[in-house]
Amino acid sequence: MKAHLTERNVKGLQPKQKNIIVYDEEVVGFGVRITSGGTRAFILTYRIEARERRLTIGAWPDWSVTAAREEAKRLKREIDQGRDPMAERDEARESPNVRQLIDRYLEEHASKLAKRNRDDQASMLRKLVEPAWGPRKAAEIQPDDVDRLLCQIAGGTLGKRGRKPTPVRANRVGEILRKMFNLAIRWRIRTDNPAAGFARNAEAPRDRYLSTDEIGRLSAALDAHPNRRAADAVRLILLTGARRGEVLGARWDQFDLDAAVWIKPAATTKQRRLHRAPISASAAALLRTIRLRVPKDCEWVFPGDAEGKPLQDIKRFWEDVRTKAELPAVRTHDLRHTFASLLVSGGMTLPMIGKLLGHTQVQTTQRYAHLLDDPLRAGLEQVGDMLRAKPRLVQNVATA
């Protein structure tokens, strides 16, 4: 059945006992469907790859006849270019939302990261991203959505009022989003990355190094503390420059004390690579002392309170120790920086320090470059002393 569709005749069409379609005489395939209950909706029937498809444009009177006809013309132009509007609409409807994308990211990517990094990423995505975007389609997120979310995180205006502004946290979220949407492209969820090139907040790297006096106060506080297990863990961090998680999760089979080597499995390192690092005689001696106190059948260097588990955390212990050592602003990670600064002052090169610390990026080690000024200056002064002209006694002719 065909007719020149107008607002008047669409309104006047009478429902039958079954659905009927009245096609437009002007645009081939465009028509209006009337159900037995009297509901009217505009449709477009077309063929693609020898298959007949019927796409619903919209209901009347929400869509006028003129608007629906123009939409039908637009869709037919897409069909002529080889596209299938109905298939694309179905794909969009089935496309995962952000909550589902987060689930897949955590399961397939973050699960391969070190536990602390994995937990931190999960926390940021679940607490900051999911509440804001969860039900939205992952393919619909735009760059301005990313900018707005990161600005809210940086300003402390996201979610609950009174949140502390966290511009550095916003940068970390931006990095996770960039990675997650790169994977979304790989998974064919979308074709572009809305977080690519996100606006980063300025970060001042926190490089805190303990002075000789501060190291002495820390050592005295560790000696006096009754918790020998945690005290030894802190000492091992300072003696090796290892990350806190690497030390707390260290196993005896990772060490060759005779060769003074610590072989860290890829699963325990931040860079997810096996890291073979020499250790000092002092570190080896400390480990031999610890070995005497740990049960012989225990695999952990620092066994935890739960059976079969390593020591989980030393946060409370560190708060106590740094208070007694009068180091209120020092983190355990600053011991790693201190270790590096001592190596620099001893004349070790940056590539060597990067190898000891397990850095995979040159720029990570480059943060210690300014510390090279002191040994360089000492060398310059030594050369200056050697070349400085010696004072000579000059006889005064006038008084000779």
C-alpha positions, 0 to 999 in steps of 0.5 A: 500500500502506498500513499503520499504521506502527510501529517493529515493522512498519517493521523487519519490511517485506521488500525486493522486487526494486524500491523500494516505498513503504508509506504511513501510515494516519494522516498522508496522504502520509507513508510509508516507502520500502524499497529492494531493498537493504533501506534504509528512509527516511521520505518525504512525498508532496505536491502543490503547483501541480498537481505531485507532490513527494516529500521525504525526511525521513530514514533509519530507524532514525536517525529513529524512526517517531514523530519522522518522523510529527511532522516530516511533520505540520509539513511539511504545515502549511507546505505548507498555507501555500503553501510548498514544503519540497522546493524550499526544501531544494534552494535551500538546498543550491544556496545559495553558501557564504561562499567563493563569496560572497567571490569574487562580492563581490571581482569585482562590487564591490571591483573598482570600488574604488581599487587599494589599497582593493581589495587591502586588502579582498581581503587581509582577506577571504582571510586572516581571513574565508575560513579561518574561514567558507569552506565554510559557507553564506552564508545560515547565518552568524548575528550571533553568528558575526560577533561571535565572528570580530571578537573573535578578530581584535581579540584576536589569537587568530584562526588562528596563535598569537601574532598581534598584537591588531588591534581597528581591523582588526576594525572594518574587517573588520566594515565589509566584512562589513556591505557584503558581506552587504547585497549578499547580500540584494540578490543574494537569497542571504539576507534579513537582514544578520548584520553589521548593528550589529556591536560596534565597538572603540573607536578613537582617531583618530591625528592627527599634525601636523608642527611648523614645526621638524619640517617644516624637518628633513624638508625638509632630509632631502629636499634631502640625499637622492640619490633626487630622484624619491621626494623630489619625491613626498613634497614634492608630498604635503605641498604638496597634501595629496593621498593617496600613491596619488594622487601616485604615480599622477599623470599629466601630463594631469591638471594645468593648471599655467597655471591651477594646477589638478589634476583627479584622475579618479574612478578614481584617488580614494578617493571614486571621484569626479572631484576638481578641486583648485587647487594652490599656486604652490609646487606648480606650480613643483615640477611644472615642475621635475619636468617638466624631468627627466622624458622628454617622452614619459612620461605619468607625473609619477613614472615607475617602474622598470618601463617604462610604469608609475608609481612603485609604492612609497616605503616604504623611502625614507620609512623612510630619510628620516624616520629622518634627519629624526628623525621615527620615528612619522610616516607619509606620511599624516600629511603630509596631516594637516599640510597640513590643519592649515596651512590651518586655521592660515591661517584657511581654513574646514572646508568649504573644506579638505574640498573641497581634500582631496576629502572627501565626508563632513562628519565626515571634515573635522570632525576638524580642527575643534579646530585652529580654536581658535588662529586664533579665539583670535588673533582674540579677542586682537586684539579684546581689544587694541582694546577694552582701556582705555588707561592714563591718567595720574591726578593725585594731588590730595593732592600737587598 
